Amino acid sequence: MTEFTPVASLAGGMLIGLSAVLMMLLEGRIAGISGIASRLFPPYGDGGLAGRRAFVAGLVAAPFVVAATGAPVMQTVSSNLVLMIAAGLLVGFGSVWGSGCTSGHGVCGLARLSRRSFVATGVFMATGFATVFVMRHLIGG
């Protein structure tokens, strides 16, 4: 079961929004994780490699920083390697096919009132709802 945490959720949402605004203001780019991560590898395209590395390092370091404060960190990851590989490939394919990821479309695109982002976010959400339903009620309960 999940626990509703309105204060932590609001604070997290505000930090995500702030980071998206700062990225647009300082770099002139959308804060989409798939785009940032894909430009870590050659060909690099534009400048800003150090900034992209710092952004991804922050994503990786954040749970460890929270854990160091003594706050509980709850994360569940499947032990089924085949399932994890399939899920990763599907998410990667969807990000490429949808021209962006949940952060690029859901955070930045919706804020810019992009029609394409409204459609993409609707597809992300519907797929997530269906996946949770199937996994909880039809497969593994």
FIMIDREN-534050 format. One record per residue: residue number from 1; x, y, z of N, C-alpha, C in turn. Coordinates in nm, 3 decimals, m for minus. Atoms other than C-alpha are relative to their C-alpha. Layout:
BEGIN
+-----+---------+---------+---------+---------+---------+---------+---------+---------+---------+
! pos !    n.px !    n.py !    n.pz !   ca.px !   ca.py !   ca.pz !    c.px !    c.py !    c.pz !
+-----+---------+---------+---------+---------+---------+---------+---------+---------+---------+
! NUM !       X !       Y !       Z !       X !       Y !       Z !       X !       Y !       Z !
...
+-----+---------+---------+---------+---------+---------+---------+---------+---------+---------+
end
This chain:
BEGIN
+-----+---------+---------+---------+---------+---------+---------+---------+---------+---------+
! pos !    n.px !    n.py !    n.pz !   ca.px !   ca.py !   ca.pz !    c.px !    c.py !    c.pz !
+-----+---------+---------+---------+---------+---------+---------+---------+---------+---------+
!   1 !   0.084 !  m0.119 !   0.000 !   0.000 !   0.000 !   0.000 !   0.088 !   0.125 !   0.000 !
!   2 !  m0.074 !  m0.125 !   0.002 !   0.112 !   0.354 !  m0.061 !  m0.057 !   0.095 !   0.105 !
!   3 !   0.040 !  m0.095 !  m0.103 !   0.096 !   0.638 !   0.187 !  m0.009 !   0.139 !  m0.062 !
!   4 !   0.020 !  m0.134 !   0.052 !  m0.040 !   0.984 !   0.102 !   0.083 !   0.098 !   0.084 !
!   5 !  m0.089 !  m0.094 !  m0.068 !   0.222 !   1.247 !   0.189 !  m0.012 !   0.137 !  m0.067 !
!   6 !   0.024 !  m0.125 !   0.072 !   0.085 !   1.587 !   0.084 !   0.111 !   0.103 !   0.015 !
!   7 !  m0.104 !  m0.101 !  m0.018 !   0.361 !   1.804 !   0.233 !   0.125 !  m0.037 !  m0.080 !
!   8 !  m0.118 !   0.044 !   0.075 !   0.649 !   1.598 !   0.093 !  m0.027 !   0.003 !  m0.150 !
!   9 !   0.035 !  m0.001 !   0.142 !   0.468 !   1.563 !  m0.239 !  m0.001 !   0.143 !  m0.056 !
!  10 !   0.002 !  m0.140 !   0.043 !   0.408 !   1.939 !  m0.263 !   0.141 !   0.056 !  m0.009 !
!  11 !  m0.138 !  m0.048 !   0.002 !   0.769 !   2.015 !  m0.173 !   0.077 !  m0.059 !  m0.119 !
!  12 !  m0.066 !   0.063 !   0.114 !   0.895 !   1.764 !  m0.430 !  m0.046 !   0.058 !  m0.132 !
!  13 !   0.053 !  m0.060 !   0.122 !   0.666 !   1.903 !  m0.697 !   0.052 !   0.141 !  m0.023 !
!  14 !  m0.054 !  m0.135 !   0.012 !   0.784 !   2.255 !  m0.623 !   0.146 !  m0.001 !  m0.042 !
!  15 !  m0.140 !   0.011 !   0.041 !   1.148 !   2.148 !  m0.653 !   0.014 !  m0.043 !  m0.146 !
!  16 !  m0.002 !   0.041 !   0.141 !   1.078 !   1.974 !  m0.983 !  m0.034 !   0.119 !  m0.089 !
!  17 !   0.038 !  m0.119 !   0.077 !   0.902 !   2.285 !  m1.113 !   0.110 !   0.104 !  m0.002 !
!  18 !  m0.109 !  m0.097 !  m0.007 !   1.185 !   2.509 !  m0.994 !   0.116 !  m0.043 !  m0.089 !
!  19 !  m0.111 !   0.047 !   0.084 !   1.446 !   2.291 !  m1.163 !  m0.033 !   0.014 !  m0.149 !
!  20 !   0.041 !  m0.015 !   0.141 !   1.247 !   2.296 !  m1.489 !   0.009 !   0.146 !  m0.043 !
!  21 !  m0.007 !  m0.143 !   0.031 !   1.218 !   2.675 !  m1.477 !   0.145 !   0.045 !  m0.011 !
!  22 !  m0.141 !  m0.040 !   0.004 !   1.587 !   2.718 !  m1.398 !   0.071 !  m0.055 !  m0.124 !
!  23 !  m0.061 !   0.058 !   0.120 !   1.687 !   2.483 !  m1.679 !  m0.039 !   0.081 !  m0.124 !
!  24 !   0.045 !  m0.079 !   0.115 !   1.476 !   2.680 !  m1.927 !   0.064 !   0.139 !   0.004 !
!  25 !  m0.053 !  m0.135 !  m0.015 !   1.598 !   3.014 !  m1.791 !   0.151 !   0.005 !  m0.028 !
!  26 !  m0.145 !  m0.004 !   0.009 !   1.968 !   2.930 !  m1.771 !   0.056 !  m0.068 !  m0.125 !
!  27 !  m0.052 !   0.077 !   0.113 !   2.010 !   2.679 !  m2.056 !  m0.083 !   0.016 !  m0.126 !
!  28 !   0.088 !  m0.011 !   0.116 !   1.715 !   2.754 !  m2.281 !  m0.048 !  m0.136 !  m0.050 !
!  29 !   0.036 !   0.137 !   0.039 !   1.629 !   2.382 !  m2.281 !  m0.108 !  m0.053 !   0.091 !
!  30 !   0.102 !   0.071 !  m0.077 !   1.345 !   2.161 !  m2.166 !   0.069 !  m0.098 !   0.095 !
!  31 !  m0.058 !   0.091 !  m0.099 !   1.424 !   1.961 !  m1.850 !  m0.059 !  m0.140 !  m0.016 !
!  32 !   0.044 !   0.137 !   0.025 !   1.343 !   1.625 !  m2.006 !   0.114 !  m0.096 !   0.026 !
!  33 !  m0.107 !   0.091 !  m0.042 !   1.543 !   1.344 !  m1.849 !   0.053 !  m0.081 !  m0.119 !
!  34 !  m0.047 !   0.083 !   0.113 !   1.554 !   1.132 !  m2.167 !   0.091 !   0.081 !  m0.093 !
!  35 !  m0.084 !  m0.084 !   0.085 !   1.696 !   1.422 !  m2.370 !   0.133 !   0.032 !   0.065 !
!  36 !  m0.124 !  m0.030 !  m0.073 !   1.949 !   1.514 !  m2.103 !   0.090 !  m0.123 !   0.001 !
!  37 !  m0.081 !   0.122 !  m0.007 !   2.064 !   1.154 !  m2.062 !   0.053 !  m0.041 !  m0.137 !
!  38 !  m0.046 !   0.042 !   0.133 !   2.081 !   1.087 !  m2.436 !   0.114 !   0.087 !  m0.052 !
!  39 !  m0.108 !  m0.088 !   0.044 !   2.310 !   1.387 !  m2.487 !   0.126 !  m0.013 !   0.086 !
!  40 !  m0.122 !   0.030 !  m0.075 !   2.561 !   1.241 !  m2.239 !   0.098 !  m0.081 !  m0.084 !
!  41 !  m0.081 !   0.088 !   0.084 !   2.690 !   1.017 !  m2.517 !   0.021 !   0.066 !  m0.136 !
!  42 !  m0.027 !  m0.060 !   0.132 !   2.852 !   1.109 !  m2.851 !  m0.108 !  m0.036 !  m0.101 !
!  43 !  m0.051 !  m0.138 !   0.011 !   2.763 !   1.294 !  m3.059 !  m0.069 !   0.091 !   0.101 !
!  44 !   0.052 !  m0.082 !  m0.107 !   2.718 !   1.551 !  m2.783 !  m0.088 !   0.114 !  m0.048 !
!  45 !   0.081 !  m0.110 !   0.052 !   2.568 !   1.817 !  m3.008 !   0.045 !   0.132 !   0.057 !
!  46 !  m0.031 !  m0.131 !  m0.056 !   2.559 !   2.144 !  m2.819 !   0.091 !  m0.012 !   0.122 !
!  47 !  m0.080 !  m0.001 !  m0.122 !   2.767 !   2.244 !  m2.516 !  m0.084 !  m0.044 !   0.118 !
!  48 !   0.076 !   0.030 !  m0.121 !   2.660 !   2.191 !  m2.160 !   0.016 !  m0.141 !   0.051 !
!  49 !  m0.021 !   0.138 !  m0.044 !   2.803 !   1.843 !  m2.104 !   0.015 !  m0.006 !   0.152 !
!  50 !  m0.020 !  m0.001 !  m0.146 !   2.909 !   1.933 !  m1.748 !  m0.134 !   0.017 !   0.072 !
!  51 !   0.132 !  m0.021 !  m0.060 !   2.557 !   2.056 !  m1.668 !  m0.086 !  m0.125 !  m0.007 !
!  52 !   0.077 !   0.124 !   0.015 !   2.399 !   1.738 !  m1.803 !   0.052 !  m0.107 !   0.096 !
!  53 !  m0.058 !   0.096 !  m0.094 !   2.641 !   1.526 !  m1.600 !  m0.043 !   0.032 !   0.143 !
!  54 !   0.041 !  m0.040 !  m0.136 !   2.558 !   1.725 !  m1.286 !  m0.148 !  m0.031 !   0.023 !
!  55 !   0.143 !   0.027 !  m0.012 !   2.183 !   1.689 !  m1.352 !  m0.024 !  m0.148 !   0.027 !
!  56 !   0.017 !   0.145 !  m0.017 !   2.206 !   1.309 !  m1.386 !   0.063 !  m0.046 !   0.131 !
!  57 !  m0.062 !   0.034 !  m0.128 !   2.445 !   1.286 !  m1.089 !  m0.093 !   0.036 !   0.115 !
!  58 !   0.096 !  m0.039 !  m0.102 !   2.186 !   1.473 !  m0.883 !  m0.115 !  m0.099 !   0.011 !
!  59 !   0.107 !   0.100 !  m0.001 !   1.918 !   1.225 !  m0.985 !   0.044 !  m0.128 !   0.070 !
!  60 !  m0.052 !   0.123 !  m0.059 !   2.137 !   0.933 !  m0.883 !   0.029 !   0.020 !   0.149 !
!  61 !  m0.042 !  m0.027 !  m0.139 !   2.261 !   1.096 !  m0.559 !  m0.116 !   0.029 !   0.094 !
!  62 !   0.109 !  m0.046 !  m0.086 !   1.925 !   1.221 !  m0.429 !  m0.047 !  m0.103 !   0.102 !
!  63 !   0.044 !   0.097 !  m0.102 !   1.808 !   0.896 !  m0.262 !   0.104 !  m0.024 !   0.108 !
!  64 !  m0.106 !   0.022 !  m0.098 !   2.146 !   0.855 !  m0.094 !   0.009 !   0.119 !   0.097 !
!  65 !  m0.001 !  m0.119 !  m0.085 !   2.135 !   1.212 !   0.038 !  m0.116 !  m0.007 !   0.098 !
!  66 !   0.117 !   0.012 !  m0.088 !   1.784 !   1.155 !   0.176 !   0.026 !  m0.109 !   0.104 !
!  67 !  m0.028 !   0.110 !  m0.094 !   1.891 !   0.824 !   0.332 !   0.101 !   0.043 !   0.107 !
!  68 !  m0.101 !  m0.047 !  m0.095 !   2.189 !   0.998 !   0.496 !  m0.061 !   0.088 !   0.109 !
!  69 !   0.067 !  m0.083 !  m0.101 !   1.946 !   1.229 !   0.679 !  m0.073 !  m0.085 !   0.103 !
!  70 !   0.072 !   0.090 !  m0.091 !   1.790 !   0.927 !   0.846 !  m0.147 !  m0.016 !  m0.037 !
!  71 !   0.139 !   0.012 !   0.045 !   1.458 !   0.975 !   0.666 !  m0.018 !  m0.133 !  m0.072 !
!  72 !   0.021 !   0.129 !   0.067 !   1.303 !   0.650 !   0.546 !  m0.011 !   0.017 !  m0.151 !
!  73 !   0.009 !   0.002 !   0.145 !   1.348 !   0.577 !   0.177 !  m0.059 !  m0.133 !  m0.039 !
!  74 !   0.065 !   0.124 !   0.040 !   1.107 !   0.324 !   0.036 !  m0.005 !  m0.006 !  m0.152 !
!  75 !  m0.002 !   0.019 !   0.144 !   1.170 !   0.201 !  m0.315 !  m0.008 !  m0.149 !  m0.025 !
!  76 !   0.014 !   0.141 !   0.032 !   1.058 !  m0.130 !  m0.457 !   0.039 !  m0.020 !  m0.145 !
!  77 !  m0.045 !   0.034 !   0.135 !   1.231 !  m0.276 !  m0.759 !  m0.017 !  m0.151 !  m0.015 !
!  78 !   0.023 !   0.142 !   0.026 !   1.141 !  m0.608 !  m0.913 !   0.132 !  m0.077 !  m0.003 !
!  79 !  m0.118 !   0.087 !   0.009 !   1.388 !  m0.894 !  m0.878 !  m0.002 !  m0.082 !  m0.129 !
!  80 !   0.013 !   0.071 !   0.126 !   1.269 !  m1.030 !  m1.214 !   0.080 !   0.074 !  m0.107 !
!  81 !  m0.090 !  m0.067 !   0.094 !   1.558 !  m0.939 !  m1.447 !  m0.061 !   0.015 !  m0.139 !
!  82 !   0.062 !  m0.007 !   0.133 !   1.368 !  m1.021 !  m1.768 !  m0.107 !   0.110 !  m0.003 !
!  83 !   0.102 !  m0.105 !  m0.009 !   1.079 !  m0.799 !  m1.657 !   0.062 !   0.138 !   0.002 !
!  84 !  m0.067 !  m0.129 !  m0.010 !   1.317 !  m0.515 !  m1.571 !   0.060 !   0.041 !  m0.135 !
!  85 !  m0.057 !  m0.030 !   0.131 !   1.493 !  m0.538 !  m1.909 !  m0.111 !   0.038 !  m0.098 !
!  86 !   0.113 !  m0.031 !   0.089 !   1.161 !  m0.545 !  m2.095 !  m0.059 !   0.137 !   0.033 !
!  87 !   0.055 !  m0.129 !  m0.040 !   1.032 !  m0.249 !  m1.894 !   0.092 !   0.114 !  m0.044 !
!  88 !  m0.096 !  m0.103 !   0.041 !   1.349 !  m0.049 !  m1.960 !  m0.003 !   0.024 !  m0.150 !
!  89 !   0.007 !  m0.014 !   0.146 !   1.333 !  m0.119 !  m2.334 !  m0.130 !   0.067 !  m0.043 !
!  90 !   0.128 !  m0.062 !   0.035 !   0.964 !  m0.025 !  m2.348 !  m0.001 !   0.149 !   0.035 !
!  91 !  m0.006 !  m0.141 !  m0.038 !   1.023 !   0.300 !  m2.161 !   0.091 !   0.077 !  m0.096 !
!  92 !  m0.090 !  m0.065 !   0.096 !   1.319 !   0.383 !  m2.385 !  m0.063 !   0.017 !  m0.136 !
!  93 !   0.069 !  m0.007 !   0.129 !   1.121 !   0.303 !  m2.698 !  m0.108 !   0.107 !   0.003 !
!  94 !   0.107 !  m0.099 !  m0.012 !   0.828 !   0.511 !  m2.575 !   0.052 !   0.142 !   0.004 !
!  95 !  m0.059 !  m0.134 !  m0.007 !   1.051 !   0.807 !  m2.498 !   0.046 !   0.047 !  m0.137 !
!  96 !  m0.044 !  m0.036 !   0.135 !   1.201 !   0.800 !  m2.846 !  m0.119 !   0.021 !  m0.091 !
!  97 !   0.118 !  m0.007 !   0.087 !   0.871 !   0.736 !  m3.020 !  m0.088 !   0.121 !   0.033 !
!  98 !   0.082 !  m0.113 !  m0.044 !   0.691 !   1.003 !  m2.815 !   0.074 !   0.133 !  m0.002 !
!  99 !  m0.083 !  m0.121 !   0.005 !   0.971 !   1.257 !  m2.870 !   0.014 !   0.066 !   0.137 !
! 100 !  m0.021 !  m0.052 !  m0.134 !   1.025 !   1.295 !  m2.498 !  m0.052 !  m0.095 !   0.105 !
! 101 !   0.036 !   0.086 !  m0.112 !   0.966 !   1.148 !  m2.157 !  m0.105 !   0.069 !   0.087 !
! 102 !   0.103 !  m0.054 !  m0.089 !   0.727 !   1.208 !  m1.870 !   0.039 !   0.135 !   0.056 !
! 103 !  m0.041 !  m0.130 !  m0.053 !   0.935 !   1.494 !  m1.735 !  m0.006 !   0.108 !  m0.107 !
! 104 !   0.004 !  m0.099 !   0.107 !   0.971 !   1.670 !  m2.069 !  m0.141 !   0.037 !  m0.040 !
! 105 !   0.139 !  m0.026 !   0.039 !   0.607 !   1.633 !  m2.166 !  m0.086 !   0.038 !   0.120 !
! 106 !   0.090 !  m0.019 !  m0.113 !   0.440 !   1.611 !  m1.825 !   0.027 !   0.124 !   0.082 !
! 107 !  m0.033 !  m0.119 !  m0.079 !   0.625 !   1.891 !  m1.649 !   0.012 !   0.122 !  m0.090 !
! 108 !  m0.029 !  m0.119 !   0.083 !   0.754 !   2.124 !  m1.918 !  m0.103 !   0.021 !  m0.111 !
! 109 !   0.094 !  m0.013 !   0.112 !   0.518 !   2.051 !  m2.207 !  m0.137 !   0.046 !   0.042 !
! 110 !   0.131 !  m0.043 !  m0.050 !   0.199 !   2.085 !  m2.005 !   0.004 !   0.146 !   0.043 !
! 111 !  m0.013 !  m0.139 !  m0.044 !   0.326 !   2.412 !  m1.856 !   0.002 !   0.095 !  m0.120 !
! 112 !  m0.002 !  m0.082 !   0.121 !   0.379 !   2.541 !  m2.212 !  m0.128 !  m0.015 !  m0.082 !
! 113 !   0.129 !   0.026 !   0.067 !   0.026 !   2.422 !  m2.308 !   0.018 !  m0.065 !  m0.137 !
! 114 !  m0.026 !   0.072 !   0.124 !   0.168 !   2.196 !  m2.579 !  m0.104 !  m0.109 !  m0.021 !
! 115 !   0.100 !   0.103 !   0.031 !  m0.104 !   1.986 !  m2.745 !   0.064 !  m0.138 !  m0.005 !
! 116 !  m0.069 !   0.128 !   0.011 !   0.146 !   1.712 !  m2.823 !   0.032 !  m0.055 !   0.140 !
! 117 !  m0.030 !   0.043 !  m0.136 !   0.245 !   1.702 !  m2.454 !  m0.125 !  m0.043 !   0.074 !
! 118 !   0.126 !   0.044 !  m0.062 !  m0.120 !   1.679 !  m2.344 !  m0.033 !  m0.142 !  m0.045 !
! 119 !   0.027 !   0.135 !   0.052 !  m0.164 !   1.375 !  m2.569 !   0.100 !  m0.100 !   0.058 !
! 120 !  m0.104 !   0.092 !  m0.050 !   0.168 !   1.218 !  m2.464 !  m0.022 !  m0.030 !   0.148 !
! 121 !   0.020 !   0.021 !  m0.143 !   0.096 !   1.270 !  m2.094 !  m0.124 !  m0.085 !   0.025 !
! 122 !   0.118 !   0.085 !  m0.011 !  m0.250 !   1.120 !  m2.136 !   0.032 !  m0.145 !  m0.028 !
! 123 !  m0.040 !   0.137 !   0.033 !  m0.096 !   0.814 !  m2.299 !   0.086 !  m0.058 !   0.111 !
! 124 !  m0.084 !   0.047 !  m0.111 !   0.171 !   0.787 !  m2.024 !  m0.088 !  m0.041 !   0.117 !
! 125 !   0.082 !   0.024 !  m0.118 !  m0.091 !   0.810 !  m1.752 !  m0.092 !  m0.120 !  m0.020 !
! 126 !   0.090 !   0.113 !   0.027 !  m0.338 !   0.568 !  m1.913 !   0.077 !  m0.132 !   0.002 !
! 127 !  m0.083 !   0.121 !   0.000 !  m0.059 !   0.316 !  m1.968 !   0.041 !  m0.037 !   0.141 !
! 128 !  m0.036 !   0.025 !  m0.140 !   0.054 !   0.354 !  m1.607 !  m0.117 !  m0.056 !   0.079 !
! 129 !   0.119 !   0.051 !  m0.070 !  m0.302 !   0.306 !  m1.476 !  m0.027 !  m0.144 !  m0.038 !
! 130 !   0.027 !   0.136 !   0.047 !  m0.349 !  m0.002 !  m1.692 !   0.103 !  m0.098 !   0.053 !
! 131 !  m0.106 !   0.087 !  m0.050 !  m0.013 !  m0.147 !  m1.586 !  m0.020 !  m0.033 !   0.147 !
! 132 !   0.023 !   0.024 !  m0.142 !  m0.087 !  m0.102 !  m1.217 !  m0.120 !  m0.092 !   0.020 !
! 133 !   0.119 !   0.084 !  m0.013 !  m0.432 !  m0.255 !  m1.258 !   0.033 !  m0.145 !  m0.033 !
! 134 !  m0.033 !   0.136 !   0.042 !  m0.299 !  m0.558 !  m1.446 !   0.093 !  m0.066 !   0.101 !
! 135 !  m0.096 !   0.060 !  m0.093 !  m0.007 !  m0.612 !  m1.207 !  m0.062 !  m0.029 !   0.136 !
! 136 !   0.059 !   0.021 !  m0.133 !  m0.218 !  m0.576 !  m0.890 !  m0.117 !  m0.095 !   0.000 !
! 137 !   0.127 !   0.074 !  m0.003 !  m0.540 !  m0.744 !  m0.994 !  m0.002 !  m0.124 !  m0.089 !
! 138 !   0.007 !   0.113 !   0.093 !  m0.468 !  m0.984 !  m1.278 !   0.121 !  m0.093 !   0.006 !
! 139 !  m0.121 !   0.082 !   0.002 !  m0.110 !  m1.104 !  m1.236 !   0.050 !  m0.033 !   0.138 !
! 140 !  m0.073 !   0.032 !  m0.124 !   0.054 !  m1.064 !  m0.900 !  m0.066 !   0.046 !   0.128 !
! 141 !   0.075 !  m0.042 !  m0.115 !  m0.197 !  m0.908 !  m0.662 !   0.072 !   0.060 !   0.108 !
+-----+---------+---------+---------+---------+---------+---------+---------+---------+---------+
end
